[in-house]
Amino acid sequence: MNSVSPNGVQYVVGAGAHDDRPSAQSRHHNGHGPVPDAIREEPDEVDRLKAKFISAWNNVKYGWTVKSKTTFNKTSPLFLLGQSYLFNSEDEVERFRQVFVSCVWLTYRREFPQLEGSSLTTDCGWGCMLRSGQMLLAQGLLLHLLPTDWRWSDCHPLSDVDFEVLKPRSPSRPAGMSLPSFSSSWTTPVSQRDPGSGSAEGHRRTPEQCPAARADPQEEALHRKLVSWFGDHPSAPFGVHQLVELGKESGKRAGDWYGPSVVAHMLRKAVARTPEFHSLAVYVAQDCTVYKGDVVGLCESGGTGWKSVIILVPVRLGGDSLNPSYIECVKNILKLNCCIGIIGGKPKHSLFFIGFQDDQLLYLDPHYCQPVVDVTQGNFSLESFHCNSPRKMNFSRMDPSCTIGFYAQTKKDFETLCSAVSDALSSSKEKYPIFTFVEGMGQSYGLEGQSADSMDGPANIFSCNRTSRNNKRGSTDEFVLL
């Protein structure tokens, strides 16, 4: 059993605690500045000791936590991965719990095999965007491989949440009016939990208390296999080791900051290079445009019939901060069944957004350092790969640079996706939408030849009017200032 339980997980809080940037003293070793080739290729004992010190510091920084509760409004709907929930009954809370806990949660890990060309054995402090990208891909693979009604059969209660009747804030009235929590056993008060327990067993519900989720042996085996693909082992096709190798093609190295656009292309290549996924393709949009002809060509290639497709759309929703005009549009996108989430977060602090309630985003946070799990063992613990502590963040804190993900299984699903997403995009009050779908084919390009800075740096200012643009664009036109 893994010694770290997600049931007890809290997230680091406080000014600067979420900043992935290491200190100036460690920057030349931990990825936010150039690392000497000698250190990368032949790390000596001093470098190893420094790497261990930095790792130990990050383990403390992202391991010690301060408990807090997330409050959900009982009178407003919450949207999670295209489904709506109204927390006015225990059944609704339980339905939400099963879907949320079934999401694959991927976080910082420590003590994994050393990353090639570096002294790093952890991604603490620099790998949060890689982890968010992994979660986005994992959600797409869940839809691709498992039934839509699949739920993880292991039963974890929600932890550190409150449900209240919230009213608009005013100078003379507090933000919410607290009502007694539901009295059933779907959650256990913190005060009643066993503080000495290192696992979920001290406060997990018994089978009689837990509504049975379907536990099909084949589905559970596939679930375990899916998680193993994201393991922290050099052979895992979507693990940190493989993603770091793919990042080298864009000039990135272990310890560097990865932006959402670069990660989108890395995920595309990782899937394309994995033989098990001959029936799945990943398409990354160009210049805020999804070219339908390119998607169709990609999905019909190989002579094996239509491939399912994950569509990743890198966008920038403002300059230094999120343009409020696009909040309603983002909400409408997160309401769609075809949306598999958004990777973005706060500056230098990546999060995986999977829903919202009112003016707050619901997310999974990778900023928690856990021991590595050996996924090559057939019975490895799945506990630390699922989170039961939902967290929210106000839209105003969202970084404008992000990548939006969608999934379509069949050609008909893709056509429905194009129509539904186009309707959601039209809700924006701005003159230009976040991105568009157009007929035909665009300029073909991949990750090669494009610098990471041009892909995830400040937005370029140019017109979004697709009718006046041609396909011969420079590689620097990655984002639109909306």
C-alpha positions in Angstrom: 0.0 0.0 0.0 1.3 3.4 -0.9 2.1 5.3 2.3 0.6 8.6 1.1 -3.2 8.9 1.1 -5.0 11.4 -1.1 -7.8 11.5 1.5 -5.5 13.5 3.7 -4.0 15.6 1.0 -4.1 19.4 1.4 -2.4 21.9 -0.8 0.3 24.4 0.1 -1.1 27.9 0.8 0.4 31.2 1.4 2.2 33.9 -0.5 4.9 32.5 -2.8 4.1 28.9 -1.8 2.6 28.1 -5.1 5.4 29.6 -7.2 7.3 26.9 -9.1 10.3 29.1 -9.6 13.3 28.0 -7.4 15.5 30.4 -5.5 18.2 32.3 -7.3 20.8 30.1 -5.6 19.3 26.9 -7.1 18.0 28.2 -10.4 21.0 27.0 -12.4 20.3 23.5 -11.2 16.5 23.4 -11.1 15.4 24.5 -14.5 14.7 28.2 -14.8 17.9 29.2 -16.4 20.6 27.5 -18.5 22.2 24.4 -17.0 25.9 23.8 -17.9 26.3 20.8 -20.2 29.0 19.4 -17.8 26.4 19.2 -15.1 23.9 17.6 -17.4 26.2 15.1 -19.0 28.6 14.2 -16.1 27.2 15.3 -12.8 29.8 15.0 -10.1 29.3 14.4 -6.4 28.9 18.1 -5.6 26.1 18.4 -8.2 24.4 15.2 -6.8 24.5 16.7 -3.3 23.1 19.9 -4.5 20.3 18.1 -6.4 19.5 16.1 -3.3 19.4 19.3 -1.2 17.0 21.0 -3.7 14.9 17.9 -3.8 14.7 17.7 0.0 13.7 21.4 0.1 10.9 20.9 -2.5 9.7 17.8 -0.7 9.2 19.9 2.4 7.8 22.8 0.5 5.2 20.6 -1.4 4.7 18.0 1.3 4.0 19.9 4.4 0.5 21.3 4.2 -2.1 23.5 5.8 -5.6 22.2 6.0 -8.4 24.2 4.5 -11.9 23.4 3.4 -13.6 24.0 0.0 -17.1 25.4 0.2 -19.7 24.5 -2.4 -22.9 26.3 -3.0 -26.0 24.2 -2.4 -28.2 26.4 -4.6 -26.0 26.8 -7.7 -25.3 24.1 -10.2 -21.7 22.8 -10.4 -20.4 21.6 -13.8 -17.9 18.8 -13.9 -16.7 17.4 -17.2 -19.9 18.3 -19.0 -22.3 17.1 -16.2 -24.3 19.3 -13.9 -24.8 18.7 -10.2 -27.0 20.5 -7.7 -25.9 19.7 -4.1 -29.4 19.8 -2.6 -29.4 16.1 -1.7 -27.0 13.3 -0.6 -27.6 11.5 -3.9 -26.3 14.4 -5.9 -23.2 14.7 -3.7 -22.6 11.0 -4.1 -23.0 11.2 -7.9 -20.4 14.1 -7.9 -18.1 12.2 -5.6 -17.9 9.1 -7.8 -17.1 11.1 -11.0 -14.6 13.4 -9.3 -12.7 10.7 -7.4 -12.6 8.6 -10.6 -10.5 11.3 -12.4 -6.8 10.3 -12.6 -4.8 12.6 -10.4 -1.1 13.0 -11.2 1.2 15.0 -8.9 4.8 15.7 -8.2 6.8 12.5 -7.3 10.1 12.0 -5.6 12.8 9.3 -5.7 12.0 8.1 -9.2 14.9 6.9 -11.6 17.2 9.7 -12.5 16.2 11.8 -15.5 18.7 11.3 -18.3 21.2 14.2 -18.6 20.5 15.6 -15.2 20.8 14.8 -11.5 17.1 15.1 -10.9 15.1 12.3 -9.3 12.0 14.4 -8.7 9.9 17.0 -10.6 9.1 19.0 -7.5 9.1 22.7 -8.3 9.2 22.5 -12.1 7.0 19.7 -13.5 3.5 20.9 -12.7 2.7 21.7 -16.3 3.8 18.2 -17.3 1.6 16.7 -14.6 -1.4 18.9 -15.7 -0.8 17.7 -19.3 -0.7 14.1 -18.2 -4.1 14.6 -16.4 -5.6 16.1 -19.6 -4.4 13.1 -21.7 -5.5 10.6 -19.0 -9.0 12.1 -19.1 -9.1 11.6 -22.8 -7.9 8.1 -22.5 -10.5 7.3 -19.9 -13.2 8.3 -22.4 -11.4 6.4 -25.2 -10.9 3.1 -23.4 -13.6 2.8 -20.8 -17.4 3.1 -20.8 -18.8 6.6 -20.2 -20.4 5.4 -17.0 -17.3 3.9 -15.6 -16.5 4.7 -12.0 -13.5 3.7 -9.9 -14.8 0.9 -7.7 -12.6 1.7 -4.7 -14.7 4.0 -2.5 -13.1 7.2 -1.0 -15.3 9.7 0.8 -14.9 13.4 -0.1 -12.5 15.2 2.3 -12.5 18.7 3.6 -15.6 20.1 1.9 -18.6 22.1 3.1 -21.9 22.6 1.4 -23.7 25.8 2.2 -26.4 28.2 1.0 -24.3 31.0 -0.3 -25.6 34.5 -1.0 -24.0 37.5 -2.7 -21.5 39.3 -0.6 -22.4 42.8 0.7 -20.7 45.2 3.2 -23.2 44.3 5.9 -23.6 40.6 5.3 -21.1 37.7 5.2 -20.5 35.8 2.0 -22.5 32.8 3.0 -25.1 31.5 5.4 -23.9 28.2 6.8 -26.3 25.3 7.2 -25.7 22.0 8.9 -23.9 19.5 6.7 -25.6 16.4 5.4 -25.6 13.9 8.2 -25.0 10.8 6.2 -21.7 8.8 6.2 -20.5 10.0 2.8 -17.9 12.1 4.6 -16.3 11.8 8.0 -15.5 14.9 10.1 -11.8 15.6 10.4 -12.0 15.5 14.2 -13.2 11.9 14.0 -10.5 10.6 11.8 -7.5 8.7 13.0 -4.6 11.2 13.0 -2.0 8.5 13.1 -3.2 6.6 10.1 -1.0 7.0 7.0 -3.7 5.7 4.7 -7.3 6.1 3.9 -8.3 3.0 6.0 -8.8 5.1 9.2 -11.8 6.9 7.8 -12.9 5.0 4.7 -16.5 3.9 4.6 -17.4 0.3 4.9 -18.9 -1.5 1.8 -22.3 -1.3 3.5 -21.9 2.5 3.6 -20.6 2.9 0.1 -22.9 2.7 -2.9 -21.5 0.0 -5.2 -19.8 1.2 -8.3 -19.6 -1.3 -11.1 -16.4 -3.3 -10.6 -15.9 -5.1 -13.8 -12.6 -7.0 -13.6 -11.6 -6.2 -17.2 -12.4 -2.5 -16.7 -10.4 -2.4 -13.5 -7.5 -4.0 -15.2 -7.6 -1.5 -18.0 -7.9 1.3 -15.4 -4.7 0.1 -13.7 -2.9 -0.3 -17.1 -3.9 3.3 -18.0 -2.5 4.6 -14.8 0.7 2.7 -15.4 1.3 4.5 -18.7 1.8 7.7 -16.7 4.2 6.1 -14.2 7.5 7.7 -13.2 9.6 5.1 -15.0 11.6 5.5 -18.2 9.5 2.8 -20.0 6.1 4.5 -19.3 5.0 6.0 -22.6 3.4 9.1 -21.0 5.6 9.4 -17.9 7.8 12.3 -17.0 10.9 10.6 -18.4 9.4 10.2 -21.9 7.9 13.7 -21.9 11.2 15.3 -20.9 12.9 13.4 -23.8 10.2 14.8 -26.2 10.7 18.2 -24.8 14.3 18.2 -25.8 13.1 18.6 -29.4 11.9 22.1 -28.6 15.0 23.0 -26.6 13.6 22.0 -23.2 15.5 20.0 -20.6 14.7 18.4 -17.3 14.1 21.2 -14.7 12.8 23.8 -17.3 9.4 25.4 -17.2 7.0 23.9 -19.8 4.2 26.0 -21.2 0.7 24.7 -22.1 1.4 24.9 -25.8 4.7 23.0 -25.7 3.1 20.3 -23.6 0.2 20.0 -26.1 2.7 19.1 -28.9 4.6 16.8 -26.5 1.4 14.9 -25.8 0.7 14.7 -29.5 4.1 13.1 -30.2 3.9 10.8 -27.2 0.6 9.3 -28.5 1.8 9.0 -32.1 4.9 7.1 -30.9 2.9 4.6 -28.8 1.9 1.5 -30.7 -1.1 0.7 -28.5 -2.9 3.8 -29.8 -3.1 3.1 -33.5 -6.8 4.0 -33.2 -6.3 7.3 -31.5 -4.8 10.6 -32.9 -4.0 13.9 -31.2 -4.5 17.1 -33.2 -3.0 20.4 -32.0 -4.7 23.5 -33.4 -2.7 26.1 -35.3 -3.0 29.8 -34.5 -6.3 29.5 -32.7 -7.8 27.6 -35.6 -9.0 24.0 -35.9 -8.8 23.0 -39.6 -11.4 20.4 -40.1 -9.7 19.0 -43.2 -6.5 18.4 -41.2 -8.5 16.6 -38.5 -10.3 14.4 -41.0 -7.1 13.6 -42.8 -5.4 12.7 -39.5 -8.3 10.5 -38.4 -8.7 8.7 -41.7 -4.9 8.0 -42.2 -3.5 4.5 -41.8 -6.2 2.7 -43.6 -7.8 1.3 -40.4 -11.0 3.3 -40.5 -11.8 6.4 -38.5 -9.5 7.1 -35.5 -10.8 8.7 -32.4 -9.2 12.1 -31.8 -8.1 14.3 -29.0 -8.1 18.0 -30.0 -5.8 20.3 -28.1 -6.2 24.1 -28.7 -3.5 26.4 -27.2 -5.0 29.9 -26.7 -4.2 33.1 -24.8 -7.2 34.8 -23.2 -5.7 38.2 -22.6 -2.5 40.0 -22.0 -1.0 39.8 -18.5 -4.3 38.6 -17.0 -7.5 36.9 -18.1 -9.9 39.0 -20.2 -13.1 38.9 -18.2 -15.1 39.0 -21.4 -14.1 35.4 -22.0 -15.2 33.9 -18.7 -18.7 33.1 -19.9 -17.2 31.4 -23.0 -14.9 29.3 -20.9 -17.8 28.3 -18.7 -19.8 27.2 -21.8 -16.9 25.1 -23.0 -16.6 23.4 -19.6 -20.3 22.5 -19.8 -19.7 20.4 -22.9 -19.5 16.6 -22.7 -16.7 16.6 -25.3 -14.5 18.9 -23.2 -11.8 16.9 -21.3 -10.5 19.9 -19.4 -8.1 22.8 -19.6 -4.5 23.0 -18.6 -3.3 26.4 -17.4 -3.5 27.8 -13.9 -1.8 30.8 -12.4 1.6 32.2 -13.6 4.3 29.5 -13.2 1.7 27.4 -11.3 -0.1 25.0 -13.5 -3.5 23.4 -12.6 -5.9 21.1 -14.4 -9.4 22.7 -14.7 -12.3 20.3 -15.0 -15.3 22.3 -14.1 -16.8 25.3 -12.3 -19.4 26.6 -10.0 -20.5 30.2 -10.1 -17.4 32.3 -10.6 -14.9 29.7 -9.4 -13.1 27.0 -11.3 -12.9 23.4 -10.1 -9.4 21.9 -10.5 -7.0 19.1 -9.7 -3.7 20.3 -8.3 -0.4 18.6 -9.1 1.5 20.5 -6.4 1.7 17.8 -3.9 4.9 15.7 -3.6 4.3 12.0 -3.2 6.7 9.0 -3.1 7.2 7.3 -6.4 5.0 4.2 -7.1 6.5 1.3 -8.9 3.9 0.8 -11.6 5.8 -2.2 -13.1 4.4 -4.2 -10.2 1.1 -5.9 -11.1 -0.6 -5.0 -7.8 0.7 -1.4 -7.3 -1.5 0.9 -5.2 -3.9 3.1 -7.1 -4.8 5.2 -4.1 -2.4 8.1 -4.7 -3.5 8.4 -8.3 -7.0 9.6 -7.3 -7.9 12.7 -5.3 -10.9 13.2 -3.0 -10.3 16.8 -2.0 -11.8 19.1 -4.6 -10.4 22.6 -4.9 -11.8 25.8 -6.4 -10.2 29.1 -7.6 -11.7 32.3 -8.8 -11.7 32.9 -12.6 -9.9 36.2 -12.1 -6.8 34.3 -11.0 -6.6 32.1 -14.1 -3.6 32.6 -16.2 -4.6 33.7 -19.8 -2.2 31.1 -21.4 -3.8 27.7 -21.5 -4.6 24.7 -23.7 -8.2 23.4 -24.0 -8.9 19.7 -24.7 -11.7 17.9 -26.5 -12.4 14.3 -27.4 -14.4 12.8 -30.2 -14.7 9.0 -30.7 -16.4 8.8 -34.1 -16.7 11.0 -37.1 -20.2 11.8 -36.1 -19.0 12.8 -32.7 -16.4 15.1 -34.3 -19.1 16.8 -36.4 -21.2 17.2 -33.2 -18.2 18.6 -31.4 -17.6 21.2 -34.1 -21.1 22.4 -33.9 -21.4 22.4 -30.0 -18.0 24.1 -29.5 -18.8 26.8 -32.1 -22.0 27.6 -30.3 -20.1 27.9 -27.0 -17.5 30.1 -28.6 -20.2 32.5 -30.0 -21.2 33.4 -26.5 -18.2 35.7 -26.1 -18.9 39.4 -25.9 -15.7 40.1 -27.7 -15.5 40.7 -31.5 -13.2 37.7 -32.0 -13.8 34.2 -30.5 -11.2 32.3 -28.5 -10.6 30.1 -31.5 -12.5 28.9 -34.6 -13.3 25.9 -36.7 -12.7 26.3 -40.4 -13.0 24.1 -43.5 -10.0 23.0 -45.4 -6.4 22.4 -44.4 -3.8 24.6 -42.7 -0.1 24.8 -42.8 1.3 21.6 -41.4 3.8 22.0 -38.6 4.8 20.2 -35.5 7.0 20.8 -32.5 10.2 20.8 -34.5 11.8 24.1 -35.4 9.7 26.1 -32.9 11.3 27.6 -29.9 9.5 27.2 -26.6 9.7 30.9 -26.0 7.7 31.7 -29.1 5.1 29.1 -28.2 4.4 30.0 -24.6 5.8 33.5 -24.3 3.8 36.8 -24.4 1.0 37.0 -26.9 1.5 38.4 -30.3 -1.0 41.1 -31.4 -2.6 40.5 -34.7 -6.1 40.2 -36.1 -8.2 37.1 -35.4 -10.3 37.6 -38.4 -9.7 34.3 -40.1 -11.1 35.4 -43.5 -8.3 37.9 -43.9 -5.4 35.6 -43.0 -3.5 33.1 -45.1 -1.7 29.9 -44.2 1.8 31.2 -44.5 2.4 32.4 -41.0 5.6 32.6 -39.0 6.1 30.2 -36.1 5.9 33.1 -33.7 2.2 33.6 -34.3 1.3 31.1 -31.6 -1.2 33.1 -29.6 -3.6 35.9 -30.2 -4.0 38.8 -27.8 -7.7 38.6 -27.2 
